[in-house]
Amino acid sequence: MPPRSRQARLGRQAPRPGARSMISPEGEILIRGDFLFMGYLNQPEKTAETIDAKGWLHTGDVGSIDNEGFVKITDRMKDIIITSGGKNITPSEIENQLEILALHFRTPS
C-alpha cells in the first residue's frame, strides 16, 4: 500500500506537453494550455470568470502542488458543485442525504 500522503494526491500536475499549473495567491488551482476549451459559447462574461486575461483556467478547487509535482485538492472556492449533467448542488444537500441514510441504517441501541 502506498504511503498515506500519496493516497490523497491526484497525480502529477499538467501531464500534457505545454500544459502548466500553479496555485493562485488565494490557494486556487489554475491550469493553462492549448488543450483547454476556448470558453463558453456566446457567454463572454462567464468565460472571463473562468479563464483570466493571461489564459489561466480557474478550476474552483483549492489545493497544493507538492515538490514532486503532485496535485492535492483540499477544498472548493465556492460551496457549489456542478455535476456532469450541469446541475448545481451544495455540499449541504449531499450531507442531508447522508444524514437521512445514516438514520435509516442506524441500529437501535
N, C-alpha and C positions, 0 to 999 in steps of 0.2 A: 504494500500500500504506500502511495507517495506521502511525503511529509504533509502535515495538516495545512501549512501555509500555501502549498501548491494546489491543494484541492479547491481553494476559493478563487484561483486565478482562471481567467477565461482563455487565455492564450497570448501569444506574442502580439504586440501592438502592430497594427497596419502591416500584415504579412505580404501584401502585394507590392510589386515594384512601383516606385514613385509615390507610394502611399505614406502618409505621415500621421502621427497622432501626438497629442500633447494634452496636458492638464491646464485649464484656464486658471487665472488667479482666484476664481470663485470655487475651484475644485471640479469643474465640469470637464468631462472627456470630450475632446474635439478631434475630428478627423478631417483629412484633406487628401484629395487625389482625383485622378481623371475617371475613376470608377464610380464616383458619386453621382446621384441624379442631379439634373440641371436646375431643378426647382419644381414648384407646384404649378401646374398648367393654369395660366390666366389668373394667378394669385401672387403677384409680386410682393405684396405685404407679408404674406405667410412665408414666402421664400426668404425674404430678408430677415424674418425672425429665426429661421433655421440655419441659413448659410450667410455668414457675415461677409463684409466687403473684401476680406482677404482670402475668401474661399474656404474657410473653416466651417464644417458642419457641426452644429451644436447638438450633441446627442440627447441632452436632457438627463444624462446619467452622471452622478458624482462618483469619482473613483481615484485610483492611483495607478502609476506605472512604476514597477519596481526596477532595480538596477539590472535585471536580466531582460527587461523589456516586456514583462508580462503585465496585462491589464487586469485590474480588480475593480468591480463595481461595488460600491458601498452604500449608495443611496440614490434618490431621484431629486432633480432640481425642483420639480413640482410634484404634488401628490395626485397626479393623474396618470393613469396607464392607458395607452391606446392599444387596443387589441389588434390582431392581424386583420380582423374584419372591419376595423375603423371605429369601433365603439369605444368611447371614453368611459373609464371606470375609475373609482377611487379605491385606494387600499382599504378604506373602511368598509366598502361593500364586500370585499373578499373576507375581511376579518369578521364581519357579521355573519356571513355564511359559514365560516369555520366554527364560530361560536355555536350556531344552531346545530351543526353536525356534532360538535363535542357534547352538547346537551343530549342529543338524540342517542348517542352511543355510550353515554356515561352509565356505568353500572351503579345500581343503588348501593349505598353504604350500609 
